[in-house]
């Protein structure tokens, strides 16, 4: 069977393992060779920003060979062993040529391919020479095809042997211009726009979308380099990325992404979680877990750490001290997703190498001196546009900041230092929906930076953000405002300030009533962050949060939203007033049902915490109601066995309360319940 490659994640200018066709029937080999030749010839209709001459010559030669292959097929000729060997080698070479063509025409890779022009020209020469070598073993005189076809094949063989396939002088000139611009940037000299436009025109990068594709490709290529621990080219790629980011913002005035599918929509809708980032650290190494796995006690560790623990001869759980039944490690895919989301939110790169010291450094420190200077120039440009630009220019500047600050901590620090936050706050009151969305989205990204939070608060940004949360021109603006409040509330000193704004918590509660899950999740997460300040508990309860959360627990089929809602209910249940509000709903049966049905471990643990608090605050009636549920005890024992040490401890406490109640009730004298005040349970 002919090997086919469908690799959308293939690194540019690298070939997957390509093997000659062994054990393939001559007919199948010929058919596959014809199909492969046709695909290569179809590239003549594709746009080549560079390597135009080399590509054209390669297509011409393979097109002639295609005629030869088709005539053999049409005449149903029998191939000799030497002909099959030749065709097998050609098939191998043609696969590599197809990969090379894919790279030369890959979307967003024009600048990268330009800067690799010399290497690519060499690849063309090597592959065409390989065609000549394969044709050397072809017994053309023994193959019964027309004389003209034989002459064409002989011509290809001679030309392939002598072909130069040199670097195009125009490509060489354009690549030197790029290096000249990068050299200027390294010296802290802002490049002339005429130089940039000349390069972009040569590559036919005509608009904002074309430039954005180049930026996106370079970001992905840098990610590939870092994930594969091959960072030799990262500085150069970072310089190119800085150059294209600068060009996108400065040269192209018009945003044309609305009609283009390439826009990175991930920057528009951001959903949060109530999980504590400290939970993402391995209990052994105290480092961020790269490959979280769960052991038989239900505890999660980083794979490398727990494997070292086992190799040292340890057979107990490091966190609980319990003896492990086995050394089986189960990948915790859900936890891994949460860690990846946390890392993307904070600009942390999860490196497969396990070299944790570089995880966050790559985003704090610029990838190269040229990239650093380009970002500084660009930040100042965007700050000026936000202050002095037209309405459309301000909107575009805000959108550029959203994109630039999305993953990179260094970018955020440059944008904050350039003074972009205050004009972004002023843009929140815009009557233009897009401008408001982009302004609050940019503030969200900048508020993830420690100094960004302070500048937002010191610049009076809290009230305008809450105003967008309450009266934003779109749902997207409101849910982004909720996410921004979440990040601001992650700073301990700001939780009280946010809670003191009379509209803040009610506006978050109002967002919970909305239909889209992303808005609900962000509002719930923001409320959870605010509850870390005890003075906000009563305000959250008074705003009618509890009935809405209980409704989510009843109706939602989204495990993540249910777990987050349970986290907030658990936080409220620790307070007597919160417990009273919970018990005034039909929460008790809903919580126990969730404990038994949820697949989320975090959700189950929140359920146990809620039930324990309700028993402590709710009176004997609560304990009696729980004791009547025959399935509850087995669910609690499951948490004792498989939960975290904290959840296991709470589950044991709850089991003791229920067992004590059963003992006293069976003896006919129910003593004082382990609670503070009785509350009627619905």
C-alpha positions as CSV (number, residue, x, y, z in Angstrom):
1,X,0.0,0.0,0.0
2,X,1.3,3.5,-0.9
3,X,2.2,5.5,2.1
4,X,0.2,8.8,2.3
5,X,1.0,11.7,4.5
6,X,-1.5,14.1,5.9
7,X,0.5,16.3,8.3
8,X,-1.0,19.6,9.1
9,X,1.4,20.1,12.0
10,X,4.6,19.4,10.0
11,X,7.4,21.8,10.8
12,X,8.2,23.9,7.8
13,X,11.2,22.7,5.6
14,X,11.3,19.3,7.3
15,X,10.3,16.0,5.7
16,X,8.4,13.3,7.5
17,X,9.9,9.8,7.2
18,X,9.5,9.1,3.5
19,X,10.4,5.6,2.3
20,X,10.7,4.0,-1.2
21,X,7.8,1.8,-2.3
22,X,8.8,-1.7,-1.3
23,X,6.5,-4.7,-1.9
24,X,4.1,-2.6,-4.1
25,X,2.7,-4.0,-7.4
26,X,4.0,-2.1,-10.4
27,X,0.5,-1.1,-11.4
28,X,-0.2,0.5,-8.0
29,X,3.2,2.2,-8.0
30,X,2.6,3.6,-11.5
31,X,-0.9,4.9,-10.5
32,X,0.4,6.5,-7.4
33,X,3.3,8.1,-9.3
34,X,0.8,9.6,-11.8
35,X,-1.3,11.0,-9.0
36,X,1.7,12.5,-7.3
37,X,2.9,14.0,-10.5
38,X,-0.5,15.6,-11.2
39,X,-0.5,17.1,-7.7
40,X,2.9,18.7,-8.3
41,X,1.9,20.0,-11.7
42,X,-1.2,21.6,-10.2
43,X,1.1,23.9,-8.2
44,X,1.6,25.9,-11.4
45,X,-1.6,27.7,-10.5
46,X,-0.4,28.5,-7.0
47,X,1.2,31.7,-6.0
48,X,5.0,31.5,-5.2
49,X,6.2,34.6,-3.5
50,X,9.7,33.4,-3.9
51,X,11.5,30.5,-5.7
52,X,9.4,31.3,-8.8
53,X,12.0,30.2,-11.4
54,X,13.0,27.0,-9.6
55,X,9.4,26.0,-9.0
56,X,8.5,26.6,-12.6
57,X,11.4,24.5,-13.9
58,X,10.7,21.6,-11.5
59,X,7.0,21.6,-12.5
60,X,8.0,21.6,-16.2
61,X,10.3,18.6,-15.8
62,X,7.8,16.6,-13.8
63,X,5.1,17.5,-16.3
64,X,7.1,15.8,-19.0
65,X,7.6,12.7,-16.9
66,X,3.8,12.7,-16.2
67,X,3.2,12.3,-20.0
68,X,5.6,9.4,-20.0
69,X,3.9,7.7,-17.0
70,X,0.4,8.1,-18.5
71,X,1.5,6.6,-21.8
72,X,2.9,3.5,-20.0
73,X,-0.5,3.2,-18.2
74,X,-2.6,3.7,-21.3
75,X,-0.6,1.1,-23.3
76,X,-0.7,-1.3,-20.3
77,X,3.0,-2.0,-20.6
78,X,4.8,-4.5,-18.3
79,X,7.6,-2.9,-16.3
80,X,10.9,-4.6,-15.8
81,X,12.6,-4.8,-12.4
82,X,15.0,-2.0,-13.2
83,X,12.0,0.2,-14.4
84,X,10.2,-0.5,-11.1
85,X,13.4,0.4,-9.2
86,X,13.6,3.7,-11.1
87,X,9.9,4.5,-10.5
88,X,10.2,3.7,-6.8
89,X,13.1,6.2,-6.5
90,X,11.2,8.8,-8.4
91,X,8.2,8.3,-6.1
92,X,10.4,8.9,-3.1
93,X,11.8,12.1,-4.7
94,X,8.4,13.4,-5.9
95,X,7.1,13.1,-2.3
96,X,9.8,15.4,-1.1
97,X,9.3,17.8,-3.9
98,X,5.6,18.0,-3.0
99,X,6.5,18.8,0.6
100,X,8.8,21.5,-0.6
101,X,6.1,23.0,-2.8
102,X,3.7,22.9,0.1
103,X,6.2,24.9,2.2
104,X,6.9,27.4,-0.6
105,X,3.2,28.2,-0.9
106,X,2.2,27.7,2.8
107,X,-0.2,30.4,4.1
108,X,1.6,33.0,6.2
109,X,5.1,31.6,5.5
110,X,6.2,34.1,2.8
111,X,8.7,36.0,4.9
112,X,10.1,32.8,6.5
113,X,10.6,31.2,3.1
114,X,12.2,34.3,1.7
115,X,14.8,34.2,4.5
116,X,15.5,30.5,3.7
117,X,15.8,31.1,0.0
118,X,19.4,29.9,-0.3
119,X,18.6,26.7,1.6
120,X,15.5,26.0,-0.5
121,X,17.3,26.6,-3.8
122,X,19.8,24.0,-2.7
123,X,17.0,21.6,-1.8
124,X,15.5,22.0,-5.3
125,X,18.9,21.3,-6.9
126,X,19.4,18.2,-4.7
127,X,16.0,16.8,-5.5
128,X,16.1,17.4,-9.3
129,X,19.6,15.8,-9.3
130,X,17.9,12.8,-7.5
131,X,15.5,12.6,-10.5
132,X,18.5,12.4,-12.9
133,X,20.1,9.6,-10.7
134,X,16.8,7.6,-10.8
135,X,16.5,8.0,-14.5
136,X,20.1,6.6,-15.0
137,X,18.8,3.1,-14.2
138,X,15.7,3.4,-16.4
139,X,15.9,1.0,-19.5
140,X,14.2,3.5,-21.7
141,X,15.0,1.6,-24.9
142,X,13.1,-1.5,-23.6
143,X,9.9,0.5,-22.9
144,X,7.5,0.6,-25.8
145,X,6.5,4.3,-25.8
146,X,6.5,6.8,-28.7
147,X,9.8,8.2,-30.0
148,X,8.8,11.7,-29.1
149,X,8.1,10.7,-25.5
150,X,11.4,9.0,-25.3
151,X,13.2,12.1,-26.5
152,X,11.4,14.2,-23.9
153,X,12.4,11.8,-21.1
154,X,16.0,11.8,-22.3
155,X,15.9,15.6,-22.4
156,X,14.7,15.7,-18.8
157,X,17.4,13.3,-17.7
158,X,20.1,15.6,-19.3
159,X,18.6,18.8,-17.9
160,X,18.1,17.4,-14.5
161,X,21.8,16.4,-14.3
162,X,23.0,19.8,-15.4
163,X,20.3,22.0,-13.8
164,X,21.7,24.8,-11.6
165,X,18.6,25.8,-9.6
166,X,20.4,28.8,-8.2
167,X,19.2,31.5,-5.7
168,X,17.0,34.0,-7.5
169,X,18.8,37.4,-7.5
170,X,15.6,39.2,-6.6
171,X,15.0,36.8,-3.7
172,X,18.5,37.5,-2.5
173,X,18.1,41.2,-2.7
174,X,14.8,41.1,-0.8
175,X,16.3,38.9,2.0
176,X,19.2,41.3,2.3
177,X,16.8,44.2,2.7
178,X,15.1,42.3,5.6
179,X,18.4,41.8,7.3
180,X,19.3,45.4,6.8
181,X,16.0,46.4,8.6
182,X,16.6,44.0,11.5
183,X,20.1,45.4,11.9
184,X,18.6,48.9,12.3
185,X,16.2,47.6,14.9
186,X,18.9,45.9,16.9
187,X,20.7,49.3,17.1
188,X,17.5,51.0,18.3
189,X,16.8,52.8,15.0
190,X,13.2,52.8,13.9
191,X,13.0,51.5,10.3
192,X,11.8,53.7,7.4
193,X,8.4,52.7,6.2
194,X,9.5,52.8,2.6
195,X,12.0,50.0,3.2
196,X,9.3,47.9,4.9
197,X,6.8,48.5,2.1
198,X,9.3,47.5,-0.5
199,X,9.8,44.1,1.1
200,X,6.0,43.6,1.7
201,X,5.2,44.5,-1.9
202,X,7.8,42.0,-3.1
203,X,6.1,39.3,-1.1
204,X,2.7,40.6,-2.1
205,X,1.6,41.1,1.5
206,X,-1.0,43.6,0.5
207,X,-3.3,44.1,3.6
208,X,-3.7,43.6,7.3
209,X,-5.0,40.1,7.0
210,X,-2.0,39.0,4.9
211,X,0.3,40.4,7.5
212,X,-1.6,38.8,10.4
213,X,-1.2,35.4,8.7
214,X,2.6,35.9,8.7
215,X,2.5,36.8,12.4
216,X,0.4,33.8,13.3
217,X,2.7,31.5,11.3
218,X,5.8,32.8,13.0
219,X,4.2,32.5,16.5
220,X,3.4,28.8,15.7
221,X,6.8,28.1,14.4
222,X,8.4,29.6,17.5
223,X,6.1,27.4,19.6
224,X,7.2,24.3,17.6
225,X,10.9,25.2,18.1
226,X,10.4,25.6,21.9
227,X,8.2,22.5,22.3
228,X,10.8,20.4,20.5
229,X,13.6,21.9,22.6
230,X,15.3,23.1,19.5
231,X,15.6,26.8,20.1
232,X,18.5,27.7,17.9
233,X,16.4,29.6,15.5
234,X,14.1,31.2,18.0
235,X,16.0,34.5,18.2
236,X,15.9,35.0,14.4
237,X,12.2,33.9,14.2
238,X,11.4,36.3,17.1
239,X,13.1,39.1,15.1
240,X,11.0,38.4,12.1
241,X,7.9,38.2,14.3
242,X,8.6,41.6,15.8
243,X,9.1,43.0,12.4
244,X,5.8,41.7,11.0
245,X,3.9,42.7,14.2
246,X,5.3,46.2,13.7
247,X,4.4,46.2,10.0
248,X,0.9,45.0,10.6
249,X,0.1,47.8,13.0
250,X,2.0,50.7,11.5
251,X,1.7,50.1,7.7
252,X,-1.8,48.7,7.3
253,X,-4.5,51.2,8.4
254,X,-7.6,49.2,7.7
255,X,-8.7,46.1,9.6
256,X,-10.1,43.7,7.1
257,X,-10.4,40.6,9.3
258,X,-14.2,40.7,9.4
259,X,-14.4,38.8,6.1
260,X,-11.5,36.6,6.7
261,X,-11.6,33.3,8.6
262,X,-7.9,33.6,9.7
263,X,-8.7,36.0,12.6
264,X,-7.7,34.5,15.9
265,X,-11.2,34.3,17.5
266,X,-9.7,32.9,20.7
267,X,-8.8,36.5,21.7
268,X,-12.5,37.4,21.6
269,X,-14.1,34.9,24.0
270,X,-12.2,34.1,27.2
271,X,-13.7,31.7,29.8
272,X,-12.4,31.4,33.3
273,X,-12.3,28.7,36.0
274,X,-12.4,28.9,39.8
275,X,-9.6,26.4,40.2
276,X,-6.7,27.6,42.4
277,X,-3.5,27.8,40.3
278,X,-1.6,26.4,43.3
279,X,-3.4,23.1,42.6
280,X,-1.4,22.9,39.4
281,X,1.9,22.4,41.3
282,X,3.3,19.0,41.8
283,X,3.2,18.1,45.6
284,X,6.7,16.6,45.2
285,X,8.6,19.2,43.2
286,X,6.4,22.2,43.9
287,X,6.8,23.0,40.1
288,X,4.0,23.3,37.5
289,X,2.9,19.9,36.4
290,X,3.8,19.2,32.7
291,X,2.3,15.7,32.6
292,X,-0.1,15.3,35.5
293,X,-0.9,11.7,36.4
294,X,-3.0,10.2,39.1
295,X,-1.9,7.3,41.4
296,X,-4.1,4.7,43.1
297,X,-4.8,7.0,46.1
298,X,-6.4,9.6,43.8
299,X,-3.6,12.1,44.3
300,X,-2.1,13.8,41.2
301,X,1.6,14.3,40.6
302,X,3.9,15.3,37.7
303,X,4.9,12.1,35.9
304,X,8.6,12.7,36.1
305,X,8.5,13.4,39.8
306,X,6.4,10.4,40.8
307,X,8.5,8.1,38.6
308,X,11.7,9.2,40.4
309,X,9.9,8.6,43.7
310,X,9.1,5.0,42.7
311,X,12.6,4.4,41.4
312,X,14.0,5.4,44.8
313,X,12.0,2.4,46.2
314,X,9.1,4.3,47.7
315,X,5.7,2.6,47.7
316,X,3.6,5.1,49.7
317,X,1.7,8.1,48.5
318,X,3.9,11.1,49.1
319,X,1.0,13.4,50.1
320,X,-1.3,11.1,52.1
321,X,1.3,8.6,53.4
322,X,-1.0,5.7,52.4
323,X,0.5,2.6,50.9
324,X,0.0,2.4,47.2
325,X,-1.9,-0.6,45.8
326,X,0.2,-0.4,42.6
327,X,2.4,1.9,40.6
328,X,0.0,2.4,37.8
329,X,-0.1,6.1,36.6
330,X,-3.3,7.3,35.0
331,X,-3.0,10.4,32.8
332,X,-5.2,13.2,34.2
333,X,-6.3,14.7,30.9
334,X,-8.9,17.1,32.5
335,X,-6.3,18.5,34.9
336,X,-3.8,18.9,32.0
337,X,-6.4,21.0,30.1
338,X,-6.8,23.3,33.1
339,X,-3.1,23.7,33.4
340,X,-2.7,24.5,29.7
341,X,-5.5,27.1,30.0
342,X,-3.8,28.6,33.0
343,X,-0.4,28.7,31.2
344,X,-1.9,30.3,28.1
345,X,-3.6,33.0,30.3
346,X,-0.3,33.8,31.9
347,X,2.1,33.5,29.0
348,X,3.8,30.4,30.3
349,X,5.2,27.9,27.8
350,X,4.8,24.2,28.7
351,X,8.1,22.8,27.6
352,X,8.3,19.0,27.0
353,X,11.9,19.1,28.1
354,X,11.1,19.4,31.7
355,X,13.5,22.4,31.9
356,X,11.1,24.5,34.0
357,X,13.5,27.3,34.4
358,X,12.8,28.4,30.8
359,X,9.0,28.0,31.0
360,X,8.2,31.5,31.8
361,X,11.5,33.2,30.9
362,X,10.7,33.0,27.2
363,X,7.7,35.2,27.5
364,X,9.2,37.6,30.1
365,X,12.4,38.3,28.1
366,X,12.2,39.3,24.4
367,X,13.2,36.6,21.9
368,X,15.9,38.9,20.4
369,X,17.2,42.5,20.6
370,X,15.5,43.3,17.3
371,X,12.1,41.9,18.6
372,X,12.5,44.0,21.8
373,X,13.1,47.3,20.0
374,X,10.3,46.6,17.5
375,X,7.9,46.0,20.4
376,X,9.0,49.2,22.1
377,X,8.5,51.3,18.9
378,X,5.2,49.6,18.3
379,X,3.9,50.2,21.9
380,X,4.7,53.9,21.6
381,X,3.0,54.1,18.2
382,X,-0.2,52.4,19.6
383,X,-0.2,54.7,22.6
384,X,-0.1,57.8,20.4
385,X,-2.9,56.4,18.2
386,X,-5.1,55.8,21.2
387,X,-4.7,59.4,22.2
388,X,-4.5,61.3,18.9
389,X,-6.0,58.9,16.3
390,X,-9.4,59.0,14.7
391,X,-12.2,56.7,16.0
392,X,-11.2,53.9,13.6
393,X,-7.5,54.3,14.4
394,X,-8.2,54.1,18.1
395,X,-10.3,50.9,17.5
396,X,-7.5,49.3,15.5
397,X,-4.9,50.3,18.1
398,X,-7.0,48.6,20.8
399,X,-7.4,45.5,18.7
400,X,-3.7,45.3,18.0
401,X,-3.0,45.5,21.8
402,X,-5.4,42.7,22.4
403,X,-3.4,40.5,20.0
404,X,0.0,41.6,21.1
405,X,-0.7,41.1,24.8
406,X,-2.4,37.8,24.4
407,X,0.5,35.4,25.1
408,X,3.6,37.5,25.7
409,X,4.4,39.0,29.1
410,X,7.2,41.2,27.6
411,X,4.7,42.7,25.2
412,X,2.3,43.5,28.1
413,X,5.1,45.2,30.0
414,X,6.1,47.3,27.0
415,X,2.4,48.3,26.3
416,X,1.9,49.2,30.0
417,X,5.1,51.3,30.1
418,X,4.1,53.1,26.9
419,X,1.0,54.4,28.7
420,X,-1.7,52.5,26.8
421,X,-4.0,51.8,29.8
422,X,-5.4,55.2,30.5
423,X,-6.5,55.9,26.9
424,X,-8.0,52.4,26.7
425,X,-10.0,53.2,29.8
426,X,-11.2,56.3,28.1
427,X,-12.2,54.3,25.1
428,X,-14.6,52.2,27.2
429,X,-17.2,54.9,27.0
430,X,-17.2,54.8,23.2
431,X,-20.5,54.5,21.4
432,X,-18.9,52.1,18.9
433,X,-19.5,48.5,19.9
434,X,-16.3,47.2,18.3
435,X,-14.2,49.9,20.0
436,X,-15.6,49.1,23.4
437,X,-15.1,45.4,22.9
438,X,-11.5,45.9,21.8
439,X,-10.8,48.4,24.6
440,X,-12.1,46.1,27.4
441,X,-10.4,43.1,25.7
442,X,-7.1,44.9,25.7
443,X,-7.5,45.9,29.4
444,X,-8.2,42.3,30.2
445,X,-4.9,41.1,28.7
446,X,-2.9,43.9,30.4
447,X,-4.6,43.3,33.7
448,X,-3.0,39.8,33.8
449,X,0.3,41.7,34.4
450,X,1.0,42.6,38.0
451,X,1.9,46.2,37.2
452,X,-1.1,46.3,34.8
453,X,-3.6,45.7,37.6
454,X,-2.1,48.6,39.6
455,X,-2.2,51.0,36.7
456,X,-5.8,50.1,35.9
457,X,-6.8,50.8,39.5
458,X,-4.7,53.9,39.9
459,X,-6.0,55.3,36.6
460,X,-9.6,55.0,37.8
461,X,-10.4,52.1,35.5
462,X,-12.6,50.2,38.0
463,X,-15.8,52.2,37.6
464,X,-15.7,52.3,33.8
465,X,-15.1,48.5,33.7
466,X,-18.0,47.9,36.0
467,X,-20.1,50.2,33.8
468,X,-19.3,48.0,30.8
469,X,-20.2,45.0,32.8
470,X,-23.6,46.5,33.6
471,X,-24.4,48.4,30.5
472,X,-22.0,47.2,27.8
473,X,-23.0,47.5,24.2
474,X,-22.6,43.8,23.6
475,X,-22.6,40.5,25.5
476,X,-19.0,40.0,24.5
477,X,-18.0,43.3,26.1
478,X,-19.9,42.4,29.3
479,X,-18.3,38.9,29.7
480,X,-14.8,40.3,29.0
481,X,-15.5,42.9,31.7
482,X,-16.3,40.1,34.1
483,X,-13.1,38.3,33.2
484,X,-11.2,41.6,33.8
485,X,-12.8,41.9,37.3
486,X,-11.7,38.3,38.0
487,X,-8.0,39.2,37.3
488,X,-8.2,42.5,39.2
489,X,-9.7,40.6,42.2
490,X,-6.8,38.1,42.1
491,X,-4.9,40.9,43.8
492,X,-5.8,40.7,47.5
493,X,-6.0,44.4,48.1
494,X,-8.5,45.1,45.3
495,X,-11.3,42.7,46.3
496,X,-12.6,45.1,48.9
497,X,-12.5,48.0,46.4
498,X,-14.5,46.1,43.8
499,X,-17.1,44.9,46.4
500,X,-17.6,48.5,47.6
501,X,-18.9,49.5,44.1
502,X,-22.6,49.1,44.5
503,X,-23.1,48.0,40.9
504,X,-20.3,45.4,40.7
505,X,-21.7,42.3,42.3
506,X,-25.3,42.8,41.1
507,X,-24.0,43.2,37.6
508,X,-22.1,40.0,37.8
509,X,-25.2,38.3,39.2
510,X,-27.2,39.7,36.2
511,X,-24.6,38.2,33.8
512,X,-25.2,34.7,35.4
513,X,-28.8,35.0,34.2
514,X,-27.7,35.3,30.6
515,X,-27.8,32.4,28.2
516,X,-24.2,31.8,26.9
517,X,-22.1,29.6,29.1
518,X,-19.0,31.7,28.7
519,X,-20.7,34.7,30.3
520,X,-22.0,32.6,33.2
521,X,-18.6,31.1,33.8
522,X,-16.8,34.4,33.9
523,X,-19.3,35.9,36.2
524,X,-19.2,32.9,38.6
525,X,-15.4,33.0,38.6
526,X,-15.3,36.7,39.3
527,X,-17.7,36.2,42.2
528,X,-15.6,33.4,43.5
529,X,-12.5,35.7,43.5
530,X,-14.4,38.4,45.3
531,X,-15.5,36.0,48.0
532,X,-11.9,35.6,49.0
533,X,-12.6,38.9,50.9
534,X,-15.0,38.0,53.8
535,X,-16.7,41.4,53.6
536,X,-18.2,40.5,50.2
537,X,-20.1,37.4,51.4
538,X,-23.2,39.2,52.6
539,X,-23.3,41.3,49.4
540,X,-23.1,38.2,47.2
541,X,-25.9,36.6,49.2
542,X,-28.1,39.7,49.2
543,X,-27.7,40.0,45.4
544,X,-29.7,36.8,44.9
545,X,-26.7,34.7,43.7
546,X,-27.6,31.5,45.5
547,X,-30.9,30.6,43.7
548,X,-29.2,31.2,40.3
549,X,-26.3,28.9,41.2
550,X,-28.7,26.2,42.4
551,X,-30.6,26.5,39.1
552,X,-27.4,26.0,37.2
553,X,-26.7,22.8,39.3
554,X,-30.2,21.6,38.3
555,X,-30.2,22.4,34.6
556,X,-26.7,22.8,33.2
557,X,-25.0,20.0,31.3
558,X,-21.7,21.7,31.4
559,X,-19.4,20.0,33.9
560,X,-17.0,23.0,34.1
561,X,-19.8,25.5,34.8
562,X,-21.3,23.1,37.5
563,X,-18.0,22.7,39.2
564,X,-17.4,26.5,39.3
565,X,-20.9,27.1,40.6
566,X,-20.3,24.5,43.3
567,X,-17.0,26.3,44.2
568,X,-19.0,29.5,44.9
569,X,-21.7,27.7,46.8
570,X,-19.0,26.0,48.9
571,X,-17.4,29.4,49.7
572,X,-20.8,30.8,50.7
573,X,-21.7,27.7,52.8
574,X,-18.7,28.4,55.1
575,X,-20.6,31.5,56.3
576,X,-23.8,31.1,58.4
577,X,-25.8,33.6,56.3
578,X,-24.7,31.8,53.2
579,X,-25.7,28.4,54.5
580,X,-29.1,29.8,55.5
581,X,-29.6,31.1,51.9
582,X,-28.6,27.8,50.5
583,X,-30.9,25.8,52.7
584,X,-33.8,28.0,51.8
585,X,-33.6,26.5,48.3
586,X,-33.9,22.8,47.4
587,X,-30.2,22.6,47.4
588,X,-29.6,19.6,49.7
589,X,-31.0,17.0,47.4
590,X,-29.3,18.7,44.4
591,X,-25.9,18.7,46.1
592,X,-26.1,15.0,47.0
593,X,-27.3,14.1,43.5
594,X,-24.3,16.0,42.0
595,X,-21.9,14.3,44.4
596,X,-23.1,10.9,43.1
597,X,-23.3,11.8,39.4
598,X,-20.5,14.3,38.6
599,X,-17.4,13.1,36.8
600,X,-15.4,16.1,37.9
601,X,-13.3,15.3,40.9
602,X,-13.2,19.0,41.9
603,X,-17.0,19.2,41.7
604,X,-17.3,16.1,43.9
605,X,-15.0,17.7,46.5
606,X,-16.9,20.9,46.5
607,X,-20.1,18.9,47.2
608,X,-18.5,17.3,50.2
609,X,-17.4,20.7,51.5
610,X,-20.9,22.2,51.1
611,X,-22.6,19.2,52.8
612,X,-20.2,19.4,55.8
613,X,-20.8,23.2,56.2
614,X,-24.6,22.8,55.9
615,X,-24.5,20.1,58.6
616,X,-22.5,22.5,60.9
617,X,-24.7,25.5,60.3
618,X,-28.1,24.0,59.4
619,X,-29.2,22.0,62.4
620,X,-30.4,18.5,63.1
621,X,-32.9,18.6,60.2
622,X,-30.1,18.8,57.7
623,X,-28.2,15.9,59.2
624,X,-31.5,13.9,59.3
625,X,-32.2,14.6,55.6
626,X,-28.7,13.5,54.6
627,X,-28.8,10.3,56.8
628,X,-32.0,9.2,54.9
629,X,-30.1,9.1,51.6
630,X,-29.0,5.4,51.2
631,X,-26.5,6.2,48.3
632,X,-24.7,9.1,50.1
633,X,-22.5,7.0,52.3
634,X,-21.0,5.0,49.5
635,X,-20.2,8.3,47.6
636,X,-18.5,9.7,50.7
637,X,-16.4,6.5,51.1
638,X,-15.4,6.9,47.4
639,X,-14.1,10.4,48.2
640,X,-12.2,9.1,51.2
641,X,-10.5,6.6,49.0
642,X,-9.9,8.6,45.8
643,X,-10.1,12.3,46.8
644,X,-7.4,14.7,47.8
645,X,-6.2,14.7,51.4
646,X,-8.3,17.8,52.2
647,X,-11.5,16.3,50.5
648,X,-10.8,12.9,52.2
649,X,-10.6,14.6,55.6
650,X,-13.9,16.4,55.0
651,X,-15.6,13.3,53.8
652,X,-14.5,11.4,56.9
653,X,-15.8,14.2,59.1
654,X,-19.2,14.1,57.4
655,X,-19.3,10.3,57.7
656,X,-18.7,10.5,61.4
657,X,-21.6,13.1,61.8
658,X,-24.0,10.8,59.9
659,X,-22.9,7.7,61.7
660,X,-23.3,9.4,65.1
661,X,-26.8,10.6,64.1
662,X,-27.8,7.1,63.2
663,X,-26.5,5.7,66.4
664,X,-28.3,8.2,68.5
665,X,-31.5,8.0,66.5
666,X,-31.5,4.2,66.8
667,X,-31.1,4.4,70.5
668,X,-34.2,6.6,70.7
669,X,-32.5,9.8,72.0
670,X,-31.2,12.3,69.5
671,X,-28.8,14.5,71.3
672,X,-27.7,17.9,70.3
673,X,-26.9,18.1,66.6
674,X,-23.4,19.1,65.5
675,X,-24.7,22.5,64.3
676,X,-25.0,26.1,65.3
677,X,-28.7,26.9,64.5
678,X,-31.6,25.0,63.0
679,X,-32.8,26.0,59.6
680,X,-35.9,24.7,57.9
681,X,-34.8,22.5,55.0
682,X,-36.9,22.6,51.8
